[in-house]
Amino acid sequence: MMTADVCATPYPPKQGDTVSSWPGFLISAEHPVEVIGGVQFLHGVSGGAAMSHSISIDLYRAFHKQRCFELSVSQTGTEPNVSDPPMKTLTPAQQRRLDQSMSQILHSFRFSD
């Protein structure tokens, strides 16, 4: 049965008969709770990197009306110098605008009652 504790717990992922030794996500030390649409969401982070590629995921979980909901914002990247010619990268100003736009999209979420 789904409970608030089960919803908020970052259980390690299972693949076949093997359970990962790493949790599904880590709770953010800087911002463990985020208010989205007037509802408190637990804020977790996850990510990884391999072969010049990376992924960063901010996820948000809330137990609302006896159900567990998860929202996420993902950002993927590739080392620009692995291609020929090297890929262009975002300027700091472009990255800030992108981050602001993604935050606005995330915070536009609302539960309909």
Secondary structure, 3 states (H helix, E strand, C coil): CCCHHHHHCCCCCEECCEECCCCCCEECCCCCEEEECCEEEEEEEEEEEECCEEEEEEEEEEEECCEEEEEEEEEEEECHHHCCCCCCCCCHHHHHHHHHHHHHHHCCCCCCC
